[in-house]
Amino acid sequence: MATNGRLVAGSHNRNEFVLINADEVARVTSVKELSGQICQICGDEIEITDNGEPFVACNECAFPVCRPCYEYERREGNQACPQCKTRYKRIKGSPRVDGDEEEDDTDDLENEFDINDRKDPHHIAEAMLSSRLNIGRGSQAHVSGITTPSEVDSVSVAQEIPLLTYGNEDVGISSDKHALIIPPFMGRGKRIHPMSFPDGFMTLPPRPMDPKKDLAVYGYGTVAWKERMEEWKKKQNEKLQVVKHQGGNGGGNNDGDGVDDPDLPMMDEGRQPLSRKLPISSSKISPYRLIILLRLVILGLFFHYRILHPVNDAYGLWLTSVICEIWFAVSWILDQFPKWDPIVRETYLDRLSLRYEKEGKPSDLADIDIFVSTVDPMKEPPLITANTVLSILAVDYPVDKVACYVSDDGAAMLTFEALSETSEFARKWVPFCKKFKIEPRAPEWYFAQKLDYLKDKVNPSFIRERRAMKREYEEFKVRINGLVAMAQKVPEDGWTMQDGTPWPGNNVRDHPGMIQVFLGQNGVRDIEGNLLPRLVYVSREKRPGFDHHKKAGAMNALIRVSAVISNAPYLLNVDCDHYINNSKALREAMCFMMDPTSGKKICYVQFPQRFDGIDRHDRYSNRNIVFFDINMKGLDGIQGPIYVGTGCVFRRQALYGYDAPVKKKPPRKTCNCLPKWCCCCCRSRKKNKKGKSNKKNKDTSKQIYALENIEEGIEGIDNEKSSLMPQIKFEKKFGQSPVFIASTLKEAGGVPTGASTASLLNEAIHVISCGYEDKTDWGKEIGWIYGSVTEDILTGFKMHCHGWRSVYCIPKRPAFKGSAPINLSDRLHQVLRWALGSVEILLSRHCPIWYGYGCGLKPLERFSYINSVVYPITSIPLIAYCTLPAICLLTGKFIVPEISNYASILFMALFISIAATGILEMQWGGVGIHDWWRNEQFWVIGGASSHLFALIQGLLKVVGGVNTNFTVTSKAADDGEFSDLYLFKWTSLLIPPLTLLVFNLIGVIIGVADAISNGYETWGPLFGKLFFSLWVILHLYPFLKGFLGKQDRLPTILLVWAILLASIFSLLWARVNPFVSKGDIVLEVCGLDCN
């Protein structure tokens, strides 16, 4: 869709449509649909003959069959039309087969006898004689022009692997190799791969033959000749590999590369799977599973001992500790068992190119729409968003198949102007990236990396062009910074555009929808004259009184507007601060999505989140390595990872709420040995069970769209789904946009044809209007799901309930990188938002504890989702358990009675099993002990602060309808690298962990003082109490370090130990009292009458 570079703004409800800064009426050129008949056997387009007419195989019924299938049917099949069963006649340009009628004319001798344009009479005679005597079924052009037998038994290969080419010249095979390309018929097509012959064989001169003589004179037809032919076919069977072709699957038309070994050709890599699973080695996973089972047994024995041995003098402390420990055990089970079968995956990008990209032909890779979401340019700097957009535009993918949509949910003119500047700079940046293949392709991070940028660079002009590009980028940064500085002060009358038109988004809460196509139009190219990906600015309409659903609503608006403009079958969403770090990231995802064997059941491909700008120690576990490298690998072995909100490639059809395709199981084998009445009983039982299950899943069927029992279809759309679902149901589900409804029926993507210029522009504005989703299933069953701050978990959960599976892809070079809050307060607020979303899901109808039974969600996957929504509850037992050691030190009580030998063995075994589980997870997950320990520390810090506040706020919001916000105020900041790390911001989230820390420090001091005062017999029980208290202090140490801020000269650890040691030595000094003489004790009368 072209808008001639103008901003389109309007409101469907108000019947407004404005083309701003336009000197003529905008026009939209409709998409021209390719015309031509399709072969009913292989699905390819039927060729055009020399006279300009389509090829017709059968003159009786004109059943559409392409020439390769026609020739194959005549040569290898029953030589009859599949529809009318009339025998095929030879058509000019096709070779003669046995049974053809004699033809008087010989105008087509070279094709009739498969002579391949060789006019030598000896060659013609040999070919004619070979054809008359029917030597071999199916001829292959030999170097001498003689047809030789080529019957080869097929090798059994999975049906799902499609054949790339058939019936066409294989340009990827050199001329000295034979390429037997056999088109399919009725699903039985075979392809024999290329076979090289020795050069000596190729240099033999052609052997003349006299057609009047008998063939036995020349050795043909004799016993010795037959034995040689059988031996030759046997060798061919051993060397050649046949791949079975299933027509119409994957759309590939590409051949693979030739083989290096002429004597042993390998299977064409283009036909092999595009990815594979790599299970964790048994030497790592078997001990891990054994430890998990042992830990379960130890937990059972531990709780048996704890419950049967209460502490009578501290019953309240004992009961509290047992309840906390039981909850911790349940949380561990929910977290542990989804990691039972972890896997990793490997992709083959070269096979993807062999299958879908062929030199000299258009790429068959699928189109991808990329969504970038931003709201406030003051909190999300435009320069960061610009770098993300530039990395998308420069991605290693066909430019005509990439469209980038930037959602400005704040309707800020700063974002609009920054995107305009970005589109201009992209004309220089994109060709530079592709010419020198640089990584990463976000200029800010490329020029900032401290690496040898000359490594592997051989082009002498690289240094000169790099310096020029760096200067261009610095000028671009200055222009962006100028826009930011200008935006600090808003004019009284609001912003105006360059032509004097008022900016439509001056009122953030009341403005029309806006669309502008910056790149991807006719005439807009880079500085080298190449096409650029489409870049579209979108700001959805906002009006007072409507619930716009924040980010989830913005993403759903992008789904609809992209369906009208480009309608790619796949979508990628990234946050504005997550740039593409690996230019082949889209290809990595397509290795799963476009795999013909398993791709159709995949709803999304999730990439791990990696971050820049984090200090080396990662004090607050911002990288979250344990979750992304351990938990997500475990989920990938079940039904797939959960959706984490960014860096995820979706299948558009899965977001539309459709069920995953189900493989039809073969019918069960029945036994005829039983009497009929027994079979009837069995059948009736099965029917009853089926009826009960249908009744049980009645509610679920309402939520999951099963397109059954629907009579009339949507008018004007030829599609299987349209014939099943009537127009009214389409409008109730997708909204009242016929253009968008038509796009939802195109599983392979593509813009619907037949729409006029005005209707496309009108529909683009219509689908982003604020009232479009009213009385539809948007946010309920379609698109990003509403009802939670963390819409990502809910959206992925709904797709898994529809039977889809997801895939976790970890490329060697991280696919995406972003920025993370590295100071304590911002990190706690980020965790607070995640935990609040989990509480909202826990208290909603979509809670995985009770939602979605009887659908496609696997039990262990449900365990993972339950754990992801109940973990904020852990904050209550965690805070209680962290308080118990200090209470025990202050009161002299303990939660465990006198420890016997049996109890000590249980405690030791429990701690050893916990440590062993962590060590083995680090081993198969590739996680360092430093990252694992940081994760453990922040689990306590976040659980004692953010999770508790999220639980309270979620209960107030869902139950009481009270929306509570926690504000953050800046106190101080330092300059320099990682300056934000030492930025202290006071927030109420700091109160609970600070209280726990101080409480345990006081408990340690008083406990030691009490032991010193009461003598050495009290040191034994003290060690157990001190161990638990020091365990709490060690876990809260990063919090203490962040709370104290940056210490220029005195490290925080020294300060803490100085306070502890000073307190202990002071108590010892008071106990010893060295100034009192011990030798001469003076006894004085106290003056009291003891009698």
Disulfide bonds with the S-S distance in Angstrom:
Cys671-Cys673 2.47
